[in-house]
Amino acid sequence: MPVQPFNQATHPMRFGLFMAPFHRAGENPTLALQRDLQLIEALDHLGYDEVWIGEHHSGGRELIADPALFIAAAAERTRHIRLGTGVTSLPYHHPLLVADKMVLLDHLTRGRAMLGVGPGILASDAYMLGIEAPEQRRMMNQSLNAILRLLRGEVVTEQTDWYTLNQARLQLPNYTKPHLPVAVAASFTPSGPVAAGRHGIGLLSVAGADHEAFERTWGWVEEEAAQSGAHVSRANWSVVLTMHIAESREQAIADVARGFQVRAYAGDAGPNTGNAFGVTGKTIHEAIDTNPGLIFGTPDDAIEALDTVVERSGGIGGVLFIHHEWANVEATHRSFELFQRHVAPRYRAGDRAHLDSAREWFDTTGRVSFATAGEAQARAFTDAGKPIPPDLAERMRQMEERRAARMRAAAEAEQKG
């Protein structure tokens, strides 16, 4: 199937959150989960497009064991934002149960559910389940193929070394037609892009944009799609980045400086030890200088960074910001508000052009359309048998002088032309 050209300017970009989530050890886990739900509520109110919610079973910092359960809770608190599993680790589950659960969520959310899949990122999770790490990607691909067949309404009979399907089918029809959106996670390897291209589904680049393989990522998708005959679009490619913005760069850095020292996977650490976002061993200032994927600054800094990502990618459909909780609740919510007010409109070209056109029309025609406003006000007084106030009479006189001057200028210009 030929590759369709992608014009970033005509494809409004989606923005959202990738919520692993990361929480500092030692805090109340119940309150941490409530903060996660409250953040999703805030993003829904601000008009963000989507949230992808992770699945983890070890480590004590990424506390959501079942993203589908969490989505069900979040869906009752929100109205518009789309909610995806980010990701469901397919080797941990029977494919029929994954598909059945997601179709149920499709109905409960009235079409706001999305299925994100992956092989599972924490080796400790797989270890507890007795799954060999080298087998996880094979298992994911087997399961993904079965899930997509089930979502398409097929009856599936299949025997593998880890699951069995006997005339398996979904009892519920899809709420979303033909079925809910499906995306596969990608890190540094071709595995995720190849799966996305083979099946014609979305891609979640969870490793960000600051690695050597990033520029090749969509090429891998298109190569596989060409071989399988699937249709793919960059509009279904989302990239996960790290961001916190404030009114000034100094304020943004101050907001996150302390929380930045917490290492997401390696445990809490002392000063200057960094974290698991590719910047271990660096202070926050050193990390910013060496890792352009860390967007700490103002809305203008965010625009500059996103423009670079878009240019390097060749075109993407969405950006997801990692939920890191380095800043406090108030600063975090303020960051997302500033982004939606000042950054997001730049990447929604159609909306911006429409508003610019409306303002230009108002500015150029306002003198004409408002020319009789004073006269209308004066008539309201005379119709009521009341004297026209002196200040209104003076404004009408000044407006008439300006109108006459414009007419003279236009006549002179016409004669010269």
N, C-alpha and C positions, 0 to 999 in steps of 0.2 A: 504494500500500500504506500503511495507516495507521501512524503512528509509535507504537511501543510505549513506554510510560512507563519511565523508568530510575530506579531507586532505588539511590543510591550506597551506602546502608547495607546493602543485601542483595547487593551485588556486590563480593566481595573484590578489592582492587586488586592488579595485578601490578607488580613492581618489577624493574628490570634496568639494563643499561648500553647506552649508545650510543657505540660505539667507532669514531671516525673513522679512526685514532686521531691524537692530537696529540703530537708528540715534539719536543724541543728540537733545533735544528740543531747538528751537530758531534759528536753522540753516536754510539756504535757502533750501527748499525741492526740488526745481528743480535741484540744483547742487548735492544734496544728491543722487537723482535718477541717475544722470549722472555718479557719482562715482561708483554706483552699476554696471552700464553697463560697465564702463571701467575696473572694477575688473574682470568681467566675460570675457572680451576680453583678459585680461592679463592671466587668467587661461587657456583659450583656447590656447594661444601662448605657455604656459609652458607645455601643454600636460595633464592637469587634465581631468578627465573622465566625471564629471557631476556637475551640479548645480541644487539645488531644491529651488524654489522661493515661498515665502509665500503669504498668503491672509489675510489681516486685514482691518478693517473698523473703528477703533476707537483708541484713545490713542495718535495719532499725532507723533509717533516715528517709527512705522513699516508702511511705506508709500505706499506699493504696494497693491492696492485694487483688482487688477485682474492679477494673475500670468500669465494667458494665453496671455494677451496683452503684458506683459513685456517679455515673452518668444518670441513673434513675433518680438519685437524690438531687443532682444539679438541675435536671430537667424540670422538677417541680418548683424550683426557685427562679427559673429564667423563662423568657418568652421567645427570644429570637435566635440566640447564639447556637451554632451547631456544635455537637458534642461527639468526639471520637475517641476510640480506644487507641492510646498512643504509647505502647502498642499492646495488643494481645499477643502473648508469646505462644505461637501455635504448637510447638512440641509439648507444651504442658497440658493440652486439652484435646478431647475428641472433636474432630471437625464438625460432626452433626450438632453437637451441643453448642459450639461457637456460632454456627449459622443460625440455629434455632433461637438462641439468646439474642442475637443481633436483630433478627426480624421482629422479635417481641419488642425490643427497644425502638425499632423503626416505627412501630405503631404507638407505643407509649409516648414518644417524643413528637408524634405527628410529622415524621420525616426529617428530624434534626439529628439523627444518629449516623455515625460514620464508623467504619471498621478499618482500623490500622493494624497491620500485622508485622511480625518480625520473628526471628529465631529465638529471642531471649538474650539479653545482654549480660546479666549477672551470672557468672560461672557458678557462684554459690547456690543460686536457685536451681540450676540444672543438677548440681551435685546432690542436693537433698532429694531430688526427684529420681535420681539414678540414671540421668540422661548424659551420655557422653558428648562433650562439647563439639567434637568434630562432626557429629551426626545431626546437629541442630538445624543447619541450613537445608540439608536433604529433607528432614522431617517437615520443616516449614513449607517447602515447595510441594511436597506430597499433600499436606493438609490444605494449603491454599488452593490447589487445583480442585480438590473435592468440595471445598466451601463454595467456590465460584460456580461449580456445576449445580450445587444445591440451590444457591441463590437464583440461578437461571431457571429453576423449576424442574431440573432433571431428576430422575430416579437413579440413584447411584449404588452400585454393588461393587465393592472393592476390598481386597484383602492385602494388608501390608504387614510388616513385622511389628507394628505397634498399634494399629487400629483396624477394626473391621466395620464395613458398611454393608448391610443386607437390605437391598431394596429400600434404601434410605431416601426419605423425601421430607420436605418441610410441610407441616400441617397448616401454617398460616401463609396467606399470600403476602407478597411484598407490599408495604404501604407506599414506598418510593418506587417508581417505575423507571427502568426495568428492575433495579434493586438499589439499595443504599450505596453510597460511595465507598470504595475500597482503595486503600493505599498500603504500600509496603515501605518499611523503613530501610534506609541506606546509611552506611557509615563511610568507610574508606575503600571498600571492595566493590567489585562489579555485581555481587550477588543480588542486592536489592534492585538496582537498575535493570538487570537482566530479567528478574521476575516481573517488574513493572512493564517492561516492553513485551514480554511473552504474553501477558494476560490483558494488556491494554488498561492498566489501572494506574492510580496515582502514585507519587513518590514523595516520601518524607526524608529529606537529607538531615538526619539528626546530628551529624558530626559537624554541621556548619559549613562555612565556605573557605576556611583558611587551612586547606590541605591540598597537596599536589594533585589529587585525583578529582578535585571539584570541577575543573573545566572539562574533564572527560565524561562526567556523570551522565549528562543527557545524551551524549553520543552513544554510550552503552545502551541506553533505553531505545534509541531509534534503530540501532543495529539489530537488536533482538526483535523489535516490532516488525522490521522489514522481513525478517526470516519467518516470523509466525503469522504475518498478515494482520496483526492487531493495529488498531488506531490509537495513537497516543498524542497528547497535547501538552506543551509546556505549561498551559494553564492549570494542570493538575500536579505541578511540581512545587512543593513548599520546602523552604530552607529554614533551619532552626538557627537562630542567632542569640547572642547574649546582649542585653540592653538595659540601661537605666539612664534616664535623662532628668534634668532639672532646669531651673531658670538660668543657671550658670554651670560651667564645667566644674568649678571648684565645689559647688554644692552637690553636684552629682557624685563626685568622687568621695566627698565627705559622707554622703548617705550610705555608700556601700563599703567603705574602707574596712570597717571592722568585720562585717559579715563575710567579706571576700577571703578572709584567712581560714574559713572552714573548708576543709577538703571533702568533697562530696562522697567519695568512695573510700578514702583512706582513713577517715576518722577526724575528729577535731584536733586542731594543732595550734601551736603557739605562733607568735608574730613572724611574719615574713616567710612562711612556709608554703603559701599558695594553696591551690585547690586542684581539682581533677579536670579542669577545662583547658588542659594543654599549657598551663602556665605554672606548674609546680616549681617552688623554689624562688619565685619572684614576688617582689612587693607589687602593690596595685599599680604604682606608677611605671615600674619596669614592665609589667604585663601589658599595660596600655600601649607603651612604646613599641613592643615587639609583636603584639597580637592585634591586628586591625579588626578581628572578629569581636572584640570586646568594645561595645559602643557605650562609653561612659562620657556624658557631656550634655550638650544642649540639643534642642530640636534640629538646629542647623548641622551639628555633628552627626546626628542620626541620618539626615538626608544625604550628607556626603558619603557616609559609610554604605547606605543602601544603594546609592547610585553606583558605587564600586562593585557591589555584589551583583547587581543587575547586569552591568557591563561584562563582568567576568563570566556570568552564567550564560549569556546569550538570550536571556528571557526566562522569567519564572512567574508562577501564578500566585504565590503567597509567601509570606514571611511569618514564622512563628518565633516568639521570644521565650527562651527557657525560663522556667519559674525557679529562681534561685534563692529568694528570700534573704538576700544580703542586706537590703535596706529594711527599715521598719514598715509597718502596714501603711501608715499615712504617706510616706515618701514613695512607696511602691505604687499605690493607687494614683498619686499625683503624676508619676512618671507615665503611666498608661494614659492618663487624661491629656497630658501635654502632647504625647505622640499622636493621639487621635485628633486633637485640635489643630496641630501645626505641621505634622509630618504626613500623616495618611492622605490628606487631600491632594498632595503632590502626585500620588500614585493612583489616583482615581481620575484619569484624564477626562473622561466624559463629564463627570460632575463639575470639575473645575472649569472646563470650557463653557459649560452651560451657565454657570454663575458669572463668569467673566463677560459673556455675551449680554446677560441681563443687566449687569452693572454698566456696561458700555452704552446700552440703549438708554438707560435711565439718565446717565450723565449727558448724553448728546441731545436728548429730547426733553429733558426736564424744564429747560427754559420756555419751551413752547407749551408743554402740557400744564405747567404751573402758572402760565402767564395770566390766566383769568381767575386764579384762586382769590386774589384780593377783591376783584370785582364781585365774585360770588359772596364773599363775606360782607361787602358793603351792601349788596342787595338784601341780605338777610336783615340788616338793620332798617333799611328804607321800607322793606315790605312790612316790617313790624311797626312802622311809624316812629322809629327812634332815630336820633341824630347819629351820624357816623362819627366814631371816636377820632380825635385828632391824630393819634398815632397811626391808626389804620389809613386815614386819608393821606398822611405823609408817606407811608409805605407804598400806597397806590401811585402817588406822584413819582416816586423814585423808580418804581417798576416801569412806569410809562416812559420815563426819560431813558432808561436802559434799553427798552424795546425800540424806541425811536433811533437810538444810537446804533443798535445792531442793524436796523433796516438801512440806515445811511451807509454803514460800512459795507453791507452786502451789495448795495447799489453801486458804490464806488469800485468794489472789486469786479463787478460784472462789466462795468465800463472799461476798466483796465484790461480785462480778459478778452 
